[in-house]
Amino acid sequence: MKNLFTITSLLLLFVVTTSCSSVRVATDYDKQANFNDFKTFAFYKTGIDKAEINDLDKRRILRAIETELLAKGFTKSENPDLLVSIFTKSREKVNVYNNGYGRYGYGWGWSPWYWNNYNTVTTSTEGILYIDLIDASKKELVWQGQGTGYLSQNKKEERIQEFVAKIMEKYPPGLQQ
């Protein structure tokens, strides 16, 4: 029984640590858009101002996006081909862990056979970052990347860079490894 508890605990720890460090990404794009035509970008202030996050995190996200686009050969411009906008969402998740195992003391209540019964409640924040690329001449959305993952106050800048890098790996469409 103790061996089963140890294996279960290790498996739970593995699932929690791997799910917290990963970013799930989804993208959508206009199949009629010619992504080879886009060479320059600028940030769409109107859209960015609507993002409901603090200014420090906005700047971190925008710097990370700029770094990724420059690495892909884009140039920042006053007269851009693409406008970049962001949108964010977050939600609190409550996780309840009960170590009990059923009737006669292995669950709720007290038993002389199993005295180690306790519950653990934790919360975590799951965040979603949307990166929108808008055709500047048509003012139409041509590509959207969405990254979903758990947020942490520890190493916030690195986590934001990870989110943005994972999302931007999918741009331009059709070139993923």
Order of alpha helices (4+ residues) and beta strands (2+ residues): alpha-beta-beta-alpha-alpha-beta-beta-beta-beta-alpha
